[in-house]
Amino acid sequence: MGVCSIAKAGTFHVNKTLGFLIGHFHSLLDELRGSYWPIPVFMTLGAGTLALAMIQVEDIFSPQYQGLFAWMVLGDQEGALAVMSVIAGSMATIAGVVFSINLVALTLASAQFGPRLLRNFMRDRVNQIAFGAFTGVFLYSLIVLMAIAPDRVPKLACAIAVLLAVMALFMLIYFIHHTVTSIQVSGLTEGISREIGIQLKCLFPEAIGEAPPEAAPADVIVLQETLRAEGVDLTSRARGFLRVIDHKALMATMERLDSQIELLVAPGTFVGVGYTLARVAPRGRMSQENLDELRSLFVVGAQRSAVQDLGFLIDQLTEIAVKALSPGINDPETAVTCAQHLGALIAAAASRDMPTGARVDDAGRVRVLAPTMTFDDLVATCLDPIRRYGCGHAAVVLALCDVLTRCAPSCAAAHRRHTLFTHLRHLRSAWKRVGADRDRDDDLVDSAFAHAEAALA
């Protein structure tokens, strides 16, 4: 094998490895953020390390304790054993109580708001830190307790254990307050809306390369014809939800291979073994190794992720609303709250340019065609589920009318105002189809429709 061949092979393996690592790193980072164990484990290990360090400090330096806080230092073996035993036992008990409270909260949330909302409770930093604090203080006290002997009392370590126990007590108070607040629908919807607001600029849309020139529509048509005639399908070898696509590595790979690709799936889509992920052209440049390199840029997992999937966050709010409108719960006010938060999202997106799915390289050639969420798609994802299940509730219909009215000033483009007007028309038709004797509600709804139509005109 020649030197050039060896260099190309080395470059391929480096690029494939980097692409695989970057894509899976983002997915793994999101999984770790949504896992309950990392923070408690690290806090517990840190507390154990601190206990060993304090014992060594006591043995090496033998510090003298005088002054205002000298009374906190336990000087005799019996007192130290008693205090450390109480702290260790109480922390173990409290850790069990915290775990039980979390289980009850998760059960209530699953029944009231839907199982997919458990992700938010699993990602709650306060819950994770509280559990880690109590297990950490337990391990710290246990190690110090084992180090106490007739001829050695680690006074400094015991004093720090008392201080940590006091801090854990305040943590318990805040944890109970936070748990009570977090299971309220207002706190839950606010948390999801805040996450949407933080990620809106970077997630909607997710950029690949630069926006194409004005001739992009013609270039897109040419590329689609080329892909149909000369393209090869890139199929999946995994089953699950598409979590992350490494867009930067994908663009770099297309430039290096002098190829073009059309993505047929977006993050959040369920794929199975043999499902087509993308179509790549030209066929002659796509060896099996190149296809494997491209395939490694698509990360598939068991659950959806919000890393590149804004629809996942929107679906959480609509799920809360639909669940609240079920006959078993019958809570229209919760649906109204969700509609108001979704209206704020629509208003924020209405002032943003929706980019085309075509992305070009530095030379201006279209390299990637990616599916994107248009403004029409966004509005439909936000409003359609609530309209379907809430068209019989006057409070929900009034809230949706109010949402469309308030979003109108943010829609400078006429076609976007037309989109909102279309949803208003569908909402009115759905309300009229529900046959019930509600003269008072009809008057209120008709007035709201008229106000919304005037705002969207």
C-alpha positions as CSV (number, residue, x, y, z in Angstrom):
1,M,0.0,0.0,0.0
2,G,1.3,3.4,-1.0
3,V,2.0,6.3,1.3
4,C,-1.0,8.2,-0.1
5,S,-3.3,5.3,0.4
6,I,-2.1,4.9,4.0
7,A,-2.7,8.7,4.6
8,K,-6.2,8.5,3.2
9,A,-7.0,5.5,5.2
10,G,-5.7,7.2,8.3
11,T,-7.7,10.3,7.6
12,F,-10.9,8.3,7.1
13,H,-10.5,6.5,10.4
14,V,-9.8,9.7,12.2
15,N,-12.8,11.5,10.7
16,K,-15.0,8.5,11.4
17,T,-13.9,8.3,15.0
18,L,-14.3,12.0,15.6
19,G,-17.7,12.1,14.0
20,F,-18.8,9.1,16.1
21,L,-17.4,10.6,19.3
22,I,-18.9,14.0,18.8
23,G,-22.4,12.8,18.0
24,H,-22.4,10.2,20.7
25,F,-21.0,12.7,23.2
26,H,-23.9,15.1,22.8
27,S,-26.3,12.2,23.2
28,L,-24.5,10.8,26.2
29,L,-24.3,14.2,27.8
30,D,-28.1,14.6,27.4
31,E,-28.6,11.1,28.9
32,L,-26.4,11.9,31.9
33,R,-28.3,15.1,32.5
34,G,-31.5,13.1,32.5
35,S,-30.2,10.4,34.8
36,Y,-30.7,10.4,38.5
37,W,-27.5,8.8,39.6
38,P,-24.4,10.9,38.4
39,I,-24.7,13.8,40.8
40,P,-25.5,11.7,43.9
41,V,-22.7,9.3,43.1
42,F,-20.1,12.1,42.6
43,M,-21.3,13.9,45.8
44,T,-21.1,10.7,47.8
45,L,-17.6,9.9,46.5
46,G,-16.5,13.5,47.2
47,A,-17.8,13.3,50.8
48,G,-15.9,10.0,51.3
49,T,-12.7,11.6,50.0
50,L,-13.2,14.6,52.2
51,A,-13.6,12.4,55.3
52,L,-10.3,10.5,54.5
53,A,-8.6,13.9,53.9
54,M,-9.8,15.4,57.2
55,I,-8.6,12.3,59.1
56,Q,-5.2,12.5,57.5
57,V,-5.0,16.2,58.3
58,E,-5.8,15.4,62.0
59,D,-3.1,12.7,62.1
60,I,-0.4,14.8,60.4
61,F,-0.8,18.3,61.8
62,S,-2.6,17.7,65.2
63,P,-4.2,21.2,65.2
64,Q,-5.1,23.0,68.4
65,Y,-8.7,24.2,68.8
66,Q,-9.3,27.5,70.5
67,G,-11.5,30.4,70.2
68,L,-15.2,31.0,69.6
69,F,-16.0,27.7,67.9
70,A,-13.9,25.5,70.1
71,W,-17.1,24.1,71.7
72,M,-17.9,22.3,68.4
73,V,-14.9,20.1,68.7
74,L,-15.6,16.7,70.3
75,G,-12.7,15.8,72.5
76,D,-13.6,12.4,74.0
77,Q,-14.2,9.0,72.3
78,E,-17.7,8.4,73.7
79,G,-19.0,11.8,72.7
80,A,-17.6,11.5,69.2
81,L,-19.0,7.9,68.8
82,A,-22.4,9.1,69.9
83,V,-22.6,12.1,67.7
84,M,-21.3,10.3,64.6
85,S,-23.7,7.4,65.1
86,V,-26.6,9.8,65.4
87,I,-25.6,11.7,62.2
88,A,-25.0,8.6,60.2
89,G,-28.2,6.9,61.3
90,S,-30.3,10.1,60.7
91,M,-28.8,10.7,57.2
92,A,-29.6,7.2,56.1
93,T,-33.1,7.6,57.3
94,I,-33.6,10.9,55.6
95,A,-32.1,9.6,52.3
96,G,-34.8,6.9,52.4
97,V,-37.4,9.5,53.0
98,V,-36.2,11.6,50.1
99,F,-36.2,8.6,47.8
100,S,-39.8,7.8,48.9
101,I,-40.9,11.4,48.3
102,N,-39.5,11.3,44.8
103,L,-41.3,8.0,44.1
104,V,-44.6,9.5,45.2
105,A,-44.0,12.7,43.1
106,L,-43.1,10.6,40.0
107,T,-46.2,8.5,40.5
108,L,-48.4,11.5,40.8
109,A,-46.8,13.2,37.8
110,S,-47.1,10.2,35.6
111,A,-50.8,9.8,36.4
112,Q,-51.7,13.5,36.2
113,F,-49.4,14.9,33.4
114,G,-48.3,11.8,31.5
115,P,-45.3,9.4,31.6
116,R,-43.1,11.4,29.3
117,L,-43.0,14.2,31.8
118,L,-41.0,12.0,34.2
119,R,-37.9,13.2,32.3
120,N,-38.3,16.6,33.8
121,F,-38.4,15.2,37.3
122,M,-35.4,13.0,36.6
123,R,-33.4,16.0,35.4
124,D,-34.3,18.1,38.4
125,R,-31.0,19.3,39.9
126,V,-32.5,20.0,43.3
127,N,-33.8,16.4,43.7
128,Q,-30.4,15.0,42.6
129,I,-28.4,17.3,44.9
130,A,-30.6,16.7,47.9
131,F,-30.3,12.9,47.5
132,G,-26.5,13.3,47.0
133,A,-26.2,15.5,50.0
134,F,-27.8,13.1,52.4
135,T,-26.0,10.0,51.1
136,G,-22.7,12.0,51.1
137,V,-23.1,13.1,54.7
138,F,-24.0,9.5,55.6
139,L,-20.8,8.1,54.0
140,Y,-18.7,10.9,55.5
141,S,-20.0,10.2,59.0
142,L,-19.6,6.4,58.6
143,I,-15.9,6.8,57.6
144,V,-15.2,9.2,60.5
145,L,-17.0,6.8,62.8
146,M,-14.7,3.9,61.8
147,A,-11.7,6.1,62.4
148,I,-12.5,6.8,66.0
149,A,-10.4,4.9,68.5
150,P,-9.5,5.2,72.2
151,D,-6.2,6.8,71.3
152,R,-7.4,8.8,68.3
153,V,-10.4,11.1,68.0
154,P,-10.4,13.0,64.6
155,K,-11.8,16.2,66.1
156,L,-11.7,18.3,63.0
157,A,-13.4,15.6,60.9
158,C,-16.2,15.3,63.6
159,A,-16.7,19.1,63.7
160,I,-17.1,19.2,59.9
161,A,-19.6,16.3,60.2
162,V,-21.7,18.3,62.5
163,L,-21.5,21.3,60.1
164,L,-22.5,19.1,57.2
165,A,-25.4,17.7,59.1
166,V,-26.7,21.2,59.8
167,M,-26.4,22.1,56.1
168,A,-28.3,18.9,55.2
169,L,-31.1,19.9,57.6
170,F,-31.6,23.1,55.7
171,M,-31.3,21.2,52.4
172,L,-34.2,19.0,53.6
173,I,-36.4,22.0,54.3
174,Y,-35.7,23.4,50.8
175,F,-36.2,20.0,49.2
176,I,-39.7,19.6,50.6
177,H,-40.6,23.1,49.5
178,H,-39.2,22.5,46.0
179,T,-41.0,19.1,45.7
180,V,-44.4,20.7,46.6
181,T,-43.7,23.5,44.0
182,S,-42.5,21.3,41.2
183,I,-45.6,19.0,41.1
184,Q,-47.8,22.0,40.6
185,V,-48.8,22.4,37.0
186,S,-47.8,26.1,36.9
187,G,-44.2,25.2,38.0
188,L,-44.0,22.3,35.6
189,T,-45.2,24.2,32.5
190,E,-43.0,27.2,33.4
191,G,-40.0,24.9,33.6
192,I,-40.7,23.4,30.1
193,S,-41.4,26.9,28.7
194,R,-38.1,28.1,30.1
195,E,-36.2,25.3,28.5
196,I,-37.9,26.0,25.2
197,G,-36.9,29.7,25.5
198,I,-33.3,28.9,26.3
199,Q,-33.0,26.4,23.4
200,L,-35.1,28.2,20.8
201,K,-32.3,30.2,19.3
202,C,-29.9,27.3,19.0
203,L,-32.4,24.5,18.3
204,F,-34.8,26.2,15.9
205,P,-33.4,25.8,13.5
206,E,-30.2,23.8,13.8
207,A,-27.9,25.1,11.2
208,I,-25.9,23.0,8.7
209,G,-23.4,25.1,6.8
210,E,-24.6,28.5,5.5
211,A,-27.9,29.6,4.0
212,P,-28.0,29.0,0.2
213,P,-28.0,31.9,-2.3
214,E,-31.2,33.2,-4.0
215,A,-31.0,30.5,-6.7
216,A,-31.4,27.9,-4.0
217,P,-34.8,26.6,-5.2
218,A,-33.4,25.7,-8.6
219,D,-30.4,24.1,-7.0
220,V,-32.6,22.1,-4.7
221,I,-34.6,20.7,-7.6
222,V,-31.4,19.8,-9.5
223,L,-30.0,18.1,-6.4
224,Q,-33.2,16.1,-5.8
225,E,-33.2,14.9,-9.4
226,T,-29.6,13.9,-9.1
227,L,-30.3,12.0,-5.9
228,R,-33.2,10.1,-7.5
229,A,-31.1,9.2,-10.5
230,E,-27.6,8.6,-9.0
231,G,-28.2,8.4,-5.3
232,V,-27.7,5.4,-2.9
233,D,-29.8,4.9,0.2
234,L,-28.2,5.2,3.6
235,T,-30.1,2.7,5.9
236,S,-30.2,2.4,9.6
237,R,-28.6,-0.5,11.5
238,A,-30.2,0.4,14.8
239,R,-33.8,0.7,16.2
240,G,-35.1,3.6,18.2
241,F,-35.5,7.3,18.1
242,L,-33.0,9.5,16.2
243,R,-31.5,11.6,18.9
244,V,-28.7,13.6,17.4
245,I,-27.2,14.2,13.9
246,D,-23.7,15.6,13.9
247,H,-24.3,18.4,11.4
248,K,-20.9,19.9,11.3
249,A,-19.2,16.5,10.7
250,L,-21.8,15.7,8.1
251,M,-21.1,18.9,6.2
252,A,-17.3,18.4,6.4
253,T,-17.7,14.8,5.2
254,M,-19.8,15.8,2.2
255,E,-17.1,18.4,1.2
256,R,-14.3,15.9,1.7
257,L,-16.1,13.3,-0.4
258,D,-17.3,15.9,-2.9
259,S,-20.8,14.4,-2.5
260,Q,-24.3,15.6,-1.7
261,I,-26.9,14.2,0.7
262,E,-30.6,14.5,1.4
263,L,-31.7,13.7,5.0
264,L,-35.0,11.9,5.0
265,V,-35.4,11.8,8.8
266,A,-35.2,14.5,11.5
267,P,-34.2,14.2,15.2
268,G,-37.2,12.8,17.0
269,T,-38.2,10.3,14.3
270,F,-38.4,6.7,15.1
271,V,-36.3,4.5,12.8
272,G,-35.9,0.7,12.6
273,V,-33.3,-1.6,11.1
274,G,-33.3,-1.1,7.3
275,Y,-35.1,2.3,7.5
276,T,-33.7,4.9,5.1
277,L,-31.9,7.7,6.9
278,A,-30.7,9.6,3.9
279,R,-29.9,9.4,0.2
280,V,-26.4,10.2,-1.0
281,A,-25.0,10.9,-4.4
282,P,-23.0,10.1,-6.5
283,R,-23.3,6.4,-6.1
284,G,-19.8,5.8,-7.4
285,R,-18.1,7.6,-4.5
286,M,-20.0,5.8,-1.8
287,S,-18.0,2.8,-0.7
288,Q,-19.2,0.7,2.2
289,E,-16.6,2.5,4.4
290,N,-18.0,5.9,3.4
291,L,-21.5,4.8,4.2
292,D,-20.4,3.5,7.6
293,E,-18.8,6.8,8.3
294,L,-22.0,8.7,7.5
295,R,-24.1,6.2,9.4
296,S,-22.0,6.9,12.5
297,L,-23.1,10.5,12.5
298,F,-26.7,9.5,13.2
299,V,-27.2,8.7,16.9
300,V,-30.2,6.4,17.7
301,G,-31.4,5.8,21.3
302,A,-34.4,4.4,23.2
303,Q,-35.8,7.8,24.0
304,R,-36.3,11.1,22.3
305,S,-34.0,13.9,23.2
306,A,-34.4,17.7,23.3
307,V,-30.8,18.3,22.0
308,Q,-32.0,18.9,18.4
309,D,-35.7,18.1,18.7
310,L,-37.8,21.2,19.6
311,G,-40.9,19.2,18.8
312,F,-40.2,17.0,21.8
313,L,-40.5,19.9,24.2
314,I,-43.6,21.2,22.5
315,D,-45.2,17.7,22.7
316,Q,-44.6,17.7,26.5
317,L,-46.8,20.8,26.9
318,T,-49.5,19.5,24.5
319,E,-49.5,16.2,26.4
320,I,-50.1,18.0,29.7
321,A,-53.0,19.9,28.0
322,V,-54.5,16.8,26.4
323,K,-54.2,14.7,29.6
324,A,-55.9,17.5,31.5
325,L,-58.9,17.4,29.1
326,S,-59.4,13.7,29.5
327,P,-62.7,12.7,31.2
328,G,-60.9,11.2,34.1
329,I,-59.2,14.5,35.0
330,N,-61.4,17.2,33.4
331,D,-59.2,20.1,34.1
332,P,-59.6,22.7,31.4
333,E,-57.6,25.4,33.3
334,T,-54.5,23.3,32.9
335,A,-55.0,23.2,29.2
336,V,-55.5,26.9,29.2
337,T,-52.2,27.4,31.0
338,C,-50.4,25.2,28.4
339,A,-52.0,27.1,25.5
340,Q,-50.8,30.4,26.9
341,H,-47.2,29.1,27.1
342,L,-47.4,27.7,23.6
343,G,-48.8,31.0,22.4
344,A,-45.7,32.7,23.8
345,L,-43.5,30.2,21.8
346,I,-45.5,31.0,18.6
347,A,-45.1,34.7,19.1
348,A,-41.3,34.3,19.6
349,A,-40.9,32.1,16.5
350,A,-43.1,34.4,14.4
351,S,-40.5,37.1,14.4
352,R,-37.7,34.7,13.3
353,D,-36.7,33.7,9.7
354,M,-37.4,30.1,9.0
355,P,-34.4,28.9,7.0
356,T,-34.5,26.6,4.0
357,G,-33.4,23.0,4.4
358,A,-30.6,23.5,1.8
359,R,-27.1,24.1,3.1
360,V,-24.2,25.1,0.9
361,D,-20.4,24.9,1.3
362,D,-18.0,27.8,0.9
363,A,-18.1,27.5,-2.8
364,G,-21.8,27.9,-2.9
365,R,-22.7,24.4,-3.9
366,V,-25.6,22.7,-2.1
367,R,-24.2,19.8,0.0
368,V,-27.0,19.0,2.4
369,L,-30.8,18.9,2.2
370,A,-32.3,18.6,5.7
371,P,-36.0,18.5,6.8
372,T,-36.8,21.6,8.8
373,M,-39.8,22.7,10.8
374,T,-41.6,25.5,9.1
375,F,-43.7,28.1,10.9
376,D,-46.9,26.3,9.7
377,D,-45.5,23.0,11.2
378,L,-44.7,24.8,14.5
379,V,-48.2,26.3,14.8
380,A,-49.8,23.0,13.9
381,T,-47.7,21.1,16.5
382,C,-48.7,23.6,19.2
383,L,-52.4,24.1,18.5
384,D,-53.8,21.1,16.7
385,P,-53.8,18.6,19.7
386,I,-55.4,21.1,22.0
387,R,-58.0,22.1,19.4
388,R,-59.0,18.4,18.8
389,Y,-59.6,17.6,22.4
390,G,-60.6,21.0,23.8
391,C,-63.0,22.3,21.2
392,G,-65.9,21.4,23.5
393,H,-64.6,23.5,26.4
394,A,-65.5,27.2,26.1
395,A,-62.5,28.1,28.4
396,V,-60.1,26.4,26.1
397,V,-61.6,27.8,22.9
398,L,-61.4,31.3,24.4
399,A,-57.8,30.8,25.4
400,L,-56.9,29.6,21.9
401,C,-58.6,32.7,20.4
402,D,-56.7,34.9,22.8
403,V,-53.4,33.1,21.8
404,L,-54.1,33.8,18.1
405,T,-55.0,37.4,18.8
406,R,-51.9,38.1,20.8
407,C,-49.6,36.4,18.2
408,A,-51.0,38.5,15.3
409,P,-48.8,41.6,15.9
410,S,-45.7,39.4,15.9
411,C,-46.5,38.1,12.4
412,A,-45.2,40.7,10.0
413,A,-45.4,38.3,7.0
414,A,-48.8,38.0,5.4
415,H,-48.6,34.2,4.9
416,R,-47.9,33.7,8.6
417,R,-51.0,35.7,9.5
418,H,-52.9,33.6,7.0
419,T,-51.6,30.5,8.9
420,L,-53.0,31.8,12.1
421,F,-56.2,32.8,10.4
422,T,-56.6,29.2,9.1
423,H,-56.2,27.8,12.5
424,L,-58.8,30.3,13.8
425,R,-61.2,29.1,11.1
426,H,-60.6,25.4,12.0
427,L,-61.2,26.2,15.7
428,R,-64.5,28.0,14.9
429,S,-65.7,25.0,12.8
430,A,-64.8,22.6,15.6
431,W,-66.6,24.7,18.2
432,K,-69.7,24.8,16.0
433,R,-69.8,21.1,15.4
434,V,-70.1,20.4,19.2
435,G,-73.8,20.4,19.7
436,A,-74.8,21.7,23.2
437,D,-77.1,24.3,24.7
438,R,-74.7,27.0,25.8
439,D,-76.0,30.4,24.8
440,R,-73.8,32.2,27.2
441,D,-70.7,30.4,26.0
442,D,-71.6,31.0,22.3
443,D,-71.8,34.7,22.9
444,L,-68.4,34.8,24.6
445,V,-66.8,32.7,21.9
446,D,-68.4,34.6,19.0
447,S,-67.0,37.8,20.5
448,A,-63.5,36.2,20.9
449,F,-63.6,35.0,17.3
450,A,-64.6,38.4,16.0
451,H,-61.8,40.1,18.0
452,A,-59.3,37.5,16.7
453,E,-60.4,37.9,13.1
454,A,-60.0,41.7,13.3
455,A,-56.5,41.3,14.7
456,L,-55.5,38.9,11.9
457,A,-57.1,40.9,9.1
